[in-house]
Amino acid sequence: MIHPAGVAAQLQPRAFTARGFTLIEVLVAVMILAILVTIAVPSFNNASLSSKLGGFANDLVAGAQLARSEAIKRNVNVTLCASEDGDTCGTTEGWEVGWIVIADTTPADTVVDRHGSLPDEFRVIAAGGVEQIVFPPTVAGTTIASLTVCRADPVGSQERVVSVRASGSTQVTRTSAGNCPD
């Protein structure tokens, strides 16, 4: 049996209730989103810079390790050097124009590997103006070098220093000096 009050309740139309957000709620949400984006963008830029610097430094380390192993394998001096043309050592610009690994072979030197130029805003500064690092087949007596990878425009707060020791081993150090000459 149906109760008469229950039937009446079922027959009456329901009141319309609005769903959604008010203008004030939307504005508050947009303001909070804007604040979060403002905080997140600089952190993203620093992470991106760190990744790029690390990648370029690792490319230099890979070149040094390749030169060291090729010197031992071929039993000749192998040179890691700055190169503008990708075929011979020498540059007027510095290491950021690119570098090559070249083996001292006869009758002509053999280019083992080439690395292209870095993006315009990045620099590789060689301490003491070193333009080439020679790896002898005996390993001992490798040219000692220190190459700093940095961003020149705009100057970043991070750098990577690639150190090559007399034994031919390499090390990358992260610094925050932020001194990158243009």
PyMOL commands that place a pseudoatom at each C-alpha (Angstrom):
pseudoatom trace, name=CA, resn=MET, resi=1, chain=A, elem=C, hetatm=0, pos=[0.000, 0.000, 0.000]
pseudoatom trace, name=CA, resn=ILE, resi=2, chain=A, elem=C, hetatm=0, pos=[1.220, 3.468, -0.935]
pseudoatom trace, name=CA, resn=HIS, resi=3, chain=A, elem=C, hetatm=0, pos=[1.169, 6.095, 1.697]
pseudoatom trace, name=CA, resn=PRO, resi=4, chain=A, elem=C, hetatm=0, pos=[-0.595, 9.291, 0.540]
pseudoatom trace, name=CA, resn=ALA, resi=5, chain=A, elem=C, hetatm=0, pos=[2.217, 11.604, 1.774]
pseudoatom trace, name=CA, resn=GLY, resi=6, chain=A, elem=C, hetatm=0, pos=[4.765, 9.604, -0.231]
pseudoatom trace, name=CA, resn=VAL, resi=7, chain=A, elem=C, hetatm=0, pos=[2.749, 10.030, -3.439]
pseudoatom trace, name=CA, resn=ALA, resi=8, chain=A, elem=C, hetatm=0, pos=[2.445, 13.758, -2.934]
pseudoatom trace, name=CA, resn=ALA, resi=9, chain=A, elem=C, hetatm=0, pos=[6.179, 14.058, -2.374]
pseudoatom trace, name=CA, resn=GLN, resi=10, chain=A, elem=C, hetatm=0, pos=[6.876, 12.169, -5.587]
pseudoatom trace, name=CA, resn=LEU, resi=11, chain=A, elem=C, hetatm=0, pos=[4.515, 14.297, -7.671]
pseudoatom trace, name=CA, resn=GLN, resi=12, chain=A, elem=C, hetatm=0, pos=[5.921, 17.688, -6.617]
pseudoatom trace, name=CA, resn=PRO, resi=13, chain=A, elem=C, hetatm=0, pos=[8.644, 19.071, -8.921]
pseudoatom trace, name=CA, resn=ARG, resi=14, chain=A, elem=C, hetatm=0, pos=[12.112, 19.408, -7.441]
pseudoatom trace, name=CA, resn=ALA, resi=15, chain=A, elem=C, hetatm=0, pos=[13.560, 22.838, -6.971]
pseudoatom trace, name=CA, resn=PHE, resi=16, chain=A, elem=C, hetatm=0, pos=[16.248, 23.748, -9.537]
pseudoatom trace, name=CA, resn=THR, resi=17, chain=A, elem=C, hetatm=0, pos=[19.707, 24.040, -7.968]
pseudoatom trace, name=CA, resn=ALA, resi=18, chain=A, elem=C, hetatm=0, pos=[22.540, 25.686, -9.861]
pseudoatom trace, name=CA, resn=ARG, resi=19, chain=A, elem=C, hetatm=0, pos=[25.742, 23.728, -10.272]
pseudoatom trace, name=CA, resn=GLY, resi=20, chain=A, elem=C, hetatm=0, pos=[29.188, 25.105, -11.090]
pseudoatom trace, name=CA, resn=PHE, resi=21, chain=A, elem=C, hetatm=0, pos=[31.450, 27.821, -9.764]
pseudoatom trace, name=CA, resn=THR, resi=22, chain=A, elem=C, hetatm=0, pos=[30.824, 31.428, -8.967]
pseudoatom trace, name=CA, resn=LEU, resi=23, chain=A, elem=C, hetatm=0, pos=[32.867, 34.136, -10.624]
pseudoatom trace, name=CA, resn=ILE, resi=24, chain=A, elem=C, hetatm=0, pos=[34.729, 34.778, -7.371]
pseudoatom trace, name=CA, resn=GLU, resi=25, chain=A, elem=C, hetatm=0, pos=[35.673, 31.096, -7.034]
pseudoatom trace, name=CA, resn=VAL, resi=26, chain=A, elem=C, hetatm=0, pos=[37.020, 31.047, -10.602]
pseudoatom trace, name=CA, resn=LEU, resi=27, chain=A, elem=C, hetatm=0, pos=[39.046, 34.239, -10.038]
pseudoatom trace, name=CA, resn=VAL, resi=28, chain=A, elem=C, hetatm=0, pos=[40.560, 32.849, -6.835]
pseudoatom trace, name=CA, resn=ALA, resi=29, chain=A, elem=C, hetatm=0, pos=[41.505, 29.611, -8.623]
pseudoatom trace, name=CA, resn=VAL, resi=30, chain=A, elem=C, hetatm=0, pos=[43.106, 31.550, -11.504]
pseudoatom trace, name=CA, resn=MET, resi=31, chain=A, elem=C, hetatm=0, pos=[45.095, 33.717, -9.057]
pseudoatom trace, name=CA, resn=ILE, resi=32, chain=A, elem=C, hetatm=0, pos=[46.374, 30.639, -7.213]
pseudoatom trace, name=CA, resn=LEU, resi=33, chain=A, elem=C, hetatm=0, pos=[47.346, 29.034, -10.523]
pseudoatom trace, name=CA, resn=ALA, resi=34, chain=A, elem=C, hetatm=0, pos=[49.200, 32.214, -11.596]
pseudoatom trace, name=CA, resn=ILE, resi=35, chain=A, elem=C, hetatm=0, pos=[51.150, 32.270, -8.331]
pseudoatom trace, name=CA, resn=LEU, resi=36, chain=A, elem=C, hetatm=0, pos=[52.121, 28.601, -8.684]
pseudoatom trace, name=CA, resn=VAL, resi=37, chain=A, elem=C, hetatm=0, pos=[53.268, 29.094, -12.288]
pseudoatom trace, name=CA, resn=THR, resi=38, chain=A, elem=C, hetatm=0, pos=[55.324, 32.136, -11.274]
pseudoatom trace, name=CA, resn=ILE, resi=39, chain=A, elem=C, hetatm=0, pos=[57.092, 30.040, -8.654]
pseudoatom trace, name=CA, resn=ALA, resi=40, chain=A, elem=C, hetatm=0, pos=[57.582, 26.989, -10.905]
pseudoatom trace, name=CA, resn=VAL, resi=41, chain=A, elem=C, hetatm=0, pos=[59.005, 28.631, -14.061]
pseudoatom trace, name=CA, resn=PRO, resi=42, chain=A, elem=C, hetatm=0, pos=[62.362, 29.756, -12.561]
pseudoatom trace, name=CA, resn=SER, resi=43, chain=A, elem=C, hetatm=0, pos=[62.852, 26.305, -11.061]
pseudoatom trace, name=CA, resn=PHE, resi=44, chain=A, elem=C, hetatm=0, pos=[62.197, 24.742, -14.449]
pseudoatom trace, name=CA, resn=ASN, resi=45, chain=A, elem=C, hetatm=0, pos=[64.694, 27.106, -16.109]
pseudoatom trace, name=CA, resn=ASN, resi=46, chain=A, elem=C, hetatm=0, pos=[67.380, 26.176, -13.551]
pseudoatom trace, name=CA, resn=ALA, resi=47, chain=A, elem=C, hetatm=0, pos=[66.718, 22.476, -14.069]
pseudoatom trace, name=CA, resn=SER, resi=48, chain=A, elem=C, hetatm=0, pos=[66.919, 22.936, -17.837]
pseudoatom trace, name=CA, resn=LEU, resi=49, chain=A, elem=C, hetatm=0, pos=[70.197, 24.898, -17.561]
pseudoatom trace, name=CA, resn=SER, resi=50, chain=A, elem=C, hetatm=0, pos=[71.648, 22.264, -15.254]
pseudoatom trace, name=CA, resn=SER, resi=51, chain=A, elem=C, hetatm=0, pos=[70.733, 19.527, -17.722]
pseudoatom trace, name=CA, resn=LYS, resi=52, chain=A, elem=C, hetatm=0, pos=[72.274, 21.357, -20.699]
pseudoatom trace, name=CA, resn=LEU, resi=53, chain=A, elem=C, hetatm=0, pos=[75.506, 22.184, -18.856]
pseudoatom trace, name=CA, resn=GLY, resi=54, chain=A, elem=C, hetatm=0, pos=[75.802, 18.601, -17.643]
pseudoatom trace, name=CA, resn=GLY, resi=55, chain=A, elem=C, hetatm=0, pos=[75.246, 17.297, -21.168]
pseudoatom trace, name=CA, resn=PHE, resi=56, chain=A, elem=C, hetatm=0, pos=[77.925, 19.532, -22.715]
pseudoatom trace, name=CA, resn=ALA, resi=57, chain=A, elem=C, hetatm=0, pos=[80.407, 18.663, -19.942]
pseudoatom trace, name=CA, resn=ASN, resi=58, chain=A, elem=C, hetatm=0, pos=[79.685, 14.962, -20.442]
pseudoatom trace, name=CA, resn=ASP, resi=59, chain=A, elem=C, hetatm=0, pos=[80.322, 15.383, -24.183]
pseudoatom trace, name=CA, resn=LEU, resi=60, chain=A, elem=C, hetatm=0, pos=[83.788, 16.759, -23.366]
pseudoatom trace, name=CA, resn=VAL, resi=61, chain=A, elem=C, hetatm=0, pos=[84.430, 13.880, -20.953]
pseudoatom trace, name=CA, resn=ALA, resi=62, chain=A, elem=C, hetatm=0, pos=[83.339, 11.381, -23.617]
pseudoatom trace, name=CA, resn=GLY, resi=63, chain=A, elem=C, hetatm=0, pos=[85.771, 12.979, -26.080]
pseudoatom trace, name=CA, resn=ALA, resi=64, chain=A, elem=C, hetatm=0, pos=[88.612, 12.761, -23.545]
pseudoatom trace, name=CA, resn=GLN, resi=65, chain=A, elem=C, hetatm=0, pos=[87.830, 9.139, -22.717]
pseudoatom trace, name=CA, resn=LEU, resi=66, chain=A, elem=C, hetatm=0, pos=[87.656, 8.237, -26.399]
pseudoatom trace, name=CA, resn=ALA, resi=67, chain=A, elem=C, hetatm=0, pos=[91.006, 9.954, -27.045]
pseudoatom trace, name=CA, resn=ARG, resi=68, chain=A, elem=C, hetatm=0, pos=[92.581, 8.117, -24.104]
pseudoatom trace, name=CA, resn=SER, resi=69, chain=A, elem=C, hetatm=0, pos=[91.317, 4.705, -25.229]
pseudoatom trace, name=CA, resn=GLU, resi=70, chain=A, elem=C, hetatm=0, pos=[92.279, 5.319, -28.874]
pseudoatom trace, name=CA, resn=ALA, resi=71, chain=A, elem=C, hetatm=0, pos=[95.815, 6.299, -27.814]
pseudoatom trace, name=CA, resn=ILE, resi=72, chain=A, elem=C, hetatm=0, pos=[96.204, 3.005, -25.979]
pseudoatom trace, name=CA, resn=LYS, resi=73, chain=A, elem=C, hetatm=0, pos=[94.545, 0.952, -28.749]
pseudoatom trace, name=CA, resn=ARG, resi=74, chain=A, elem=C, hetatm=0, pos=[96.463, 2.526, -31.668]
pseudoatom trace, name=CA, resn=ASN, resi=75, chain=A, elem=C, hetatm=0, pos=[99.736, 3.007, -29.741]
pseudoatom trace, name=CA, resn=VAL, resi=76, chain=A, elem=C, hetatm=0, pos=[100.039, 6.605, -31.013]
pseudoatom trace, name=CA, resn=ASN, resi=77, chain=A, elem=C, hetatm=0, pos=[99.400, 10.034, -29.579]
pseudoatom trace, name=CA, resn=VAL, resi=78, chain=A, elem=C, hetatm=0, pos=[95.750, 11.035, -29.850]
pseudoatom trace, name=CA, resn=THR, resi=79, chain=A, elem=C, hetatm=0, pos=[94.678, 14.653, -29.439]
pseudoatom trace, name=CA, resn=LEU, resi=80, chain=A, elem=C, hetatm=0, pos=[91.420, 16.194, -28.239]
pseudoatom trace, name=CA, resn=CYS, resi=81, chain=A, elem=C, hetatm=0, pos=[91.403, 19.721, -29.595]
pseudoatom trace, name=CA, resn=ALA, resi=82, chain=A, elem=C, hetatm=0, pos=[89.222, 22.692, -30.409]
pseudoatom trace, name=CA, resn=SER, resi=83, chain=A, elem=C, hetatm=0, pos=[88.369, 22.749, -34.110]
pseudoatom trace, name=CA, resn=GLU, resi=84, chain=A, elem=C, hetatm=0, pos=[86.454, 25.186, -36.281]
pseudoatom trace, name=CA, resn=ASP, resi=85, chain=A, elem=C, hetatm=0, pos=[86.422, 23.078, -39.431]
pseudoatom trace, name=CA, resn=GLY, resi=86, chain=A, elem=C, hetatm=0, pos=[86.026, 19.612, -37.875]
pseudoatom trace, name=CA, resn=ASP, resi=87, chain=A, elem=C, hetatm=0, pos=[89.122, 18.302, -39.700]
pseudoatom trace, name=CA, resn=THR, resi=88, chain=A, elem=C, hetatm=0, pos=[92.115, 20.065, -38.127]
pseudoatom trace, name=CA, resn=CYS, resi=89, chain=A, elem=C, hetatm=0, pos=[93.032, 21.417, -34.713]
pseudoatom trace, name=CA, resn=GLY, resi=90, chain=A, elem=C, hetatm=0, pos=[92.857, 25.149, -34.225]
pseudoatom trace, name=CA, resn=THR, resi=91, chain=A, elem=C, hetatm=0, pos=[90.339, 27.879, -33.708]
pseudoatom trace, name=CA, resn=THR, resi=92, chain=A, elem=C, hetatm=0, pos=[90.146, 31.593, -33.094]
pseudoatom trace, name=CA, resn=GLU, resi=93, chain=A, elem=C, hetatm=0, pos=[86.876, 31.235, -31.181]
pseudoatom trace, name=CA, resn=GLY, resi=94, chain=A, elem=C, hetatm=0, pos=[87.563, 28.654, -28.461]
pseudoatom trace, name=CA, resn=TRP, resi=95, chain=A, elem=C, hetatm=0, pos=[86.174, 25.219, -27.625]
pseudoatom trace, name=CA, resn=GLU, resi=96, chain=A, elem=C, hetatm=0, pos=[82.511, 26.219, -28.048]
pseudoatom trace, name=CA, resn=VAL, resi=97, chain=A, elem=C, hetatm=0, pos=[82.894, 26.070, -31.867]
pseudoatom trace, name=CA, resn=GLY, resi=98, chain=A, elem=C, hetatm=0, pos=[83.422, 22.319, -31.552]
pseudoatom trace, name=CA, resn=TRP, resi=99, chain=A, elem=C, hetatm=0, pos=[86.166, 19.786, -31.004]
pseudoatom trace, name=CA, resn=ILE, resi=100, chain=A, elem=C, hetatm=0, pos=[87.659, 16.723, -32.586]
pseudoatom trace, name=CA, resn=VAL, resi=101, chain=A, elem=C, hetatm=0, pos=[89.567, 13.617, -31.523]
pseudoatom trace, name=CA, resn=ILE, resi=102, chain=A, elem=C, hetatm=0, pos=[92.455, 13.100, -33.944]
pseudoatom trace, name=CA, resn=ALA, resi=103, chain=A, elem=C, hetatm=0, pos=[95.031, 10.294, -34.011]
pseudoatom trace, name=CA, resn=ASP, resi=104, chain=A, elem=C, hetatm=0, pos=[98.655, 10.907, -35.091]
pseudoatom trace, name=CA, resn=THR, resi=105, chain=A, elem=C, hetatm=0, pos=[98.867, 8.308, -37.841]
pseudoatom trace, name=CA, resn=THR, resi=106, chain=A, elem=C, hetatm=0, pos=[100.912, 8.065, -40.992]
pseudoatom trace, name=CA, resn=PRO, resi=107, chain=A, elem=C, hetatm=0, pos=[100.723, 9.167, -43.717]
pseudoatom trace, name=CA, resn=ALA, resi=108, chain=A, elem=C, hetatm=0, pos=[98.010, 11.566, -42.490]
pseudoatom trace, name=CA, resn=ASP, resi=109, chain=A, elem=C, hetatm=0, pos=[96.278, 12.183, -39.182]
pseudoatom trace, name=CA, resn=THR, resi=110, chain=A, elem=C, hetatm=0, pos=[92.972, 10.378, -38.710]
pseudoatom trace, name=CA, resn=VAL, resi=111, chain=A, elem=C, hetatm=0, pos=[89.922, 12.141, -37.298]
pseudoatom trace, name=CA, resn=VAL, resi=112, chain=A, elem=C, hetatm=0, pos=[88.334, 9.651, -34.908]
pseudoatom trace, name=CA, resn=ASP, resi=113, chain=A, elem=C, hetatm=0, pos=[85.398, 11.762, -33.698]
pseudoatom trace, name=CA, resn=ARG, resi=114, chain=A, elem=C, hetatm=0, pos=[83.847, 15.203, -34.236]
pseudoatom trace, name=CA, resn=HIS, resi=115, chain=A, elem=C, hetatm=0, pos=[81.644, 17.296, -31.968]
pseudoatom trace, name=CA, resn=GLY, resi=116, chain=A, elem=C, hetatm=0, pos=[79.775, 20.278, -33.385]
pseudoatom trace, name=CA, resn=SER, resi=117, chain=A, elem=C, hetatm=0, pos=[79.464, 23.722, -31.911]
pseudoatom trace, name=CA, resn=LEU, resi=118, chain=A, elem=C, hetatm=0, pos=[77.528, 24.571, -28.777]
pseudoatom trace, name=CA, resn=PRO, resi=119, chain=A, elem=C, hetatm=0, pos=[74.504, 26.914, -28.835]
pseudoatom trace, name=CA, resn=ASP, resi=120, chain=A, elem=C, hetatm=0, pos=[75.515, 30.587, -29.007]
pseudoatom trace, name=CA, resn=GLU, resi=121, chain=A, elem=C, hetatm=0, pos=[74.761, 31.368, -25.365]
pseudoatom trace, name=CA, resn=PHE, resi=122, chain=A, elem=C, hetatm=0, pos=[77.173, 28.702, -24.025]
pseudoatom trace, name=CA, resn=ARG, resi=123, chain=A, elem=C, hetatm=0, pos=[80.952, 28.958, -23.644]
pseudoatom trace, name=CA, resn=VAL, resi=124, chain=A, elem=C, hetatm=0, pos=[83.813, 26.566, -22.910]
pseudoatom trace, name=CA, resn=ILE, resi=125, chain=A, elem=C, hetatm=0, pos=[86.644, 28.420, -21.197]
pseudoatom trace, name=CA, resn=ALA, resi=126, chain=A, elem=C, hetatm=0, pos=[90.028, 26.660, -21.129]
pseudoatom trace, name=CA, resn=ALA, resi=127, chain=A, elem=C, hetatm=0, pos=[92.201, 27.557, -18.154]
pseudoatom trace, name=CA, resn=GLY, resi=128, chain=A, elem=C, hetatm=0, pos=[95.542, 28.799, -19.477]
pseudoatom trace, name=CA, resn=GLY, resi=129, chain=A, elem=C, hetatm=0, pos=[94.184, 28.946, -23.036]
pseudoatom trace, name=CA, resn=VAL, resi=130, chain=A, elem=C, hetatm=0, pos=[94.683, 25.218, -23.685]
pseudoatom trace, name=CA, resn=GLU, resi=131, chain=A, elem=C, hetatm=0, pos=[93.548, 24.444, -27.234]
pseudoatom trace, name=CA, resn=GLN, resi=132, chain=A, elem=C, hetatm=0, pos=[94.521, 20.773, -27.304]
pseudoatom trace, name=CA, resn=ILE, resi=133, chain=A, elem=C, hetatm=0, pos=[94.941, 17.869, -24.912]
pseudoatom trace, name=CA, resn=VAL, resi=134, chain=A, elem=C, hetatm=0, pos=[97.404, 15.188, -26.005]
pseudoatom trace, name=CA, resn=PHE, resi=135, chain=A, elem=C, hetatm=0, pos=[96.928, 11.604, -24.790]
pseudoatom trace, name=CA, resn=PRO, resi=136, chain=A, elem=C, hetatm=0, pos=[100.094, 9.496, -25.237]
pseudoatom trace, name=CA, resn=PRO, resi=137, chain=A, elem=C, hetatm=0, pos=[99.827, 5.700, -25.624]
pseudoatom trace, name=CA, resn=THR, resi=138, chain=A, elem=C, hetatm=0, pos=[101.551, 5.229, -22.270]
pseudoatom trace, name=CA, resn=VAL, resi=139, chain=A, elem=C, hetatm=0, pos=[98.752, 7.257, -20.636]
pseudoatom trace, name=CA, resn=ALA, resi=140, chain=A, elem=C, hetatm=0, pos=[101.148, 8.973, -18.216]
pseudoatom trace, name=CA, resn=GLY, resi=141, chain=A, elem=C, hetatm=0, pos=[102.059, 12.440, -19.423]
pseudoatom trace, name=CA, resn=THR, resi=142, chain=A, elem=C, hetatm=0, pos=[98.645, 13.537, -20.684]
pseudoatom trace, name=CA, resn=THR, resi=143, chain=A, elem=C, hetatm=0, pos=[98.237, 17.299, -21.014]
pseudoatom trace, name=CA, resn=ILE, resi=144, chain=A, elem=C, hetatm=0, pos=[96.690, 18.626, -17.800]
pseudoatom trace, name=CA, resn=ALA, resi=145, chain=A, elem=C, hetatm=0, pos=[93.667, 20.778, -18.582]
pseudoatom trace, name=CA, resn=SER, resi=146, chain=A, elem=C, hetatm=0, pos=[90.667, 22.424, -16.995]
pseudoatom trace, name=CA, resn=LEU, resi=147, chain=A, elem=C, hetatm=0, pos=[87.692, 23.377, -19.172]
pseudoatom trace, name=CA, resn=THR, resi=148, chain=A, elem=C, hetatm=0, pos=[84.745, 25.335, -17.751]
pseudoatom trace, name=CA, resn=VAL, resi=149, chain=A, elem=C, hetatm=0, pos=[81.372, 24.959, -19.452]
pseudoatom trace, name=CA, resn=CYS, resi=150, chain=A, elem=C, hetatm=0, pos=[79.081, 27.905, -18.687]
pseudoatom trace, name=CA, resn=ARG, resi=151, chain=A, elem=C, hetatm=0, pos=[76.256, 30.044, -20.042]
pseudoatom trace, name=CA, resn=ALA, resi=152, chain=A, elem=C, hetatm=0, pos=[77.309, 33.533, -21.122]
pseudoatom trace, name=CA, resn=ASP, resi=153, chain=A, elem=C, hetatm=0, pos=[74.004, 35.092, -22.131]
pseudoatom trace, name=CA, resn=PRO, resi=154, chain=A, elem=C, hetatm=0, pos=[72.320, 35.502, -19.735]
pseudoatom trace, name=CA, resn=VAL, resi=155, chain=A, elem=C, hetatm=0, pos=[74.976, 34.471, -17.230]
pseudoatom trace, name=CA, resn=GLY, resi=156, chain=A, elem=C, hetatm=0, pos=[73.795, 31.438, -15.298]
pseudoatom trace, name=CA, resn=SER, resi=157, chain=A, elem=C, hetatm=0, pos=[74.524, 30.637, -11.690]
pseudoatom trace, name=CA, resn=GLN, resi=158, chain=A, elem=C, hetatm=0, pos=[75.866, 27.190, -12.585]
pseudoatom trace, name=CA, resn=GLU, resi=159, chain=A, elem=C, hetatm=0, pos=[78.991, 25.922, -14.282]
pseudoatom trace, name=CA, resn=ARG, resi=160, chain=A, elem=C, hetatm=0, pos=[80.645, 22.578, -14.964]
pseudoatom trace, name=CA, resn=VAL, resi=161, chain=A, elem=C, hetatm=0, pos=[84.413, 22.214, -14.765]
pseudoatom trace, name=CA, resn=VAL, resi=162, chain=A, elem=C, hetatm=0, pos=[85.928, 19.306, -16.690]
pseudoatom trace, name=CA, resn=SER, resi=163, chain=A, elem=C, hetatm=0, pos=[89.377, 18.433, -15.334]
pseudoatom trace, name=CA, resn=VAL, resi=164, chain=A, elem=C, hetatm=0, pos=[91.812, 16.209, -17.216]
pseudoatom trace, name=CA, resn=ARG, resi=165, chain=A, elem=C, hetatm=0, pos=[94.656, 14.825, -15.084]
pseudoatom trace, name=CA, resn=ALA, resi=166, chain=A, elem=C, hetatm=0, pos=[98.154, 13.737, -16.144]
pseudoatom trace, name=CA, resn=SER, resi=167, chain=A, elem=C, hetatm=0, pos=[96.961, 10.123, -16.003]
pseudoatom trace, name=CA, resn=GLY, resi=168, chain=A, elem=C, hetatm=0, pos=[94.277, 10.895, -18.590]
pseudoatom trace, name=CA, resn=SER, resi=169, chain=A, elem=C, hetatm=0, pos=[91.385, 10.464, -16.158]
pseudoatom trace, name=CA, resn=THR, resi=170, chain=A, elem=C, hetatm=0, pos=[88.639, 13.069, -16.159]
pseudoatom trace, name=CA, resn=GLN, resi=171, chain=A, elem=C, hetatm=0, pos=[86.366, 14.570, -13.560]
pseudoatom trace, name=CA, resn=VAL, resi=172, chain=A, elem=C, hetatm=0, pos=[83.359, 16.889, -13.771]
pseudoatom trace, name=CA, resn=THR, resi=173, chain=A, elem=C, hetatm=0, pos=[82.761, 19.330, -10.932]
pseudoatom trace, name=CA, resn=ARG, resi=174, chain=A, elem=C, hetatm=0, pos=[79.616, 21.397, -10.491]
pseudoatom trace, name=CA, resn=THR, resi=175, chain=A, elem=C, hetatm=0, pos=[80.237, 24.999, -9.405]
pseudoatom trace, name=CA, resn=SER, resi=176, chain=A, elem=C, hetatm=0, pos=[78.047, 28.020, -8.843]
pseudoatom trace, name=CA, resn=ALA, resi=177, chain=A, elem=C, hetatm=0, pos=[80.547, 30.783, -9.598]
pseudoatom trace, name=CA, resn=GLY, resi=178, chain=A, elem=C, hetatm=0, pos=[78.493, 32.263, -12.432]
pseudoatom trace, name=CA, resn=ASN, resi=179, chain=A, elem=C, hetatm=0, pos=[81.503, 33.985, -14.053]
pseudoatom trace, name=CA, resn=CYS, resi=180, chain=A, elem=C, hetatm=0, pos=[81.281, 33.276, -17.758]
pseudoatom trace, name=CA, resn=PRO, resi=181, chain=A, elem=C, hetatm=0, pos=[83.149, 35.768, -19.921]
pseudoatom trace, name=CA, resn=ASP, resi=182, chain=A, elem=C, hetatm=0, pos=[81.482, 36.639, -23.178]
for i in range(1, 182): cmd.bond("trace and resi %d" % i, "trace and resi %d" % (i + 1))
show_as sticks, trace
zoom trace
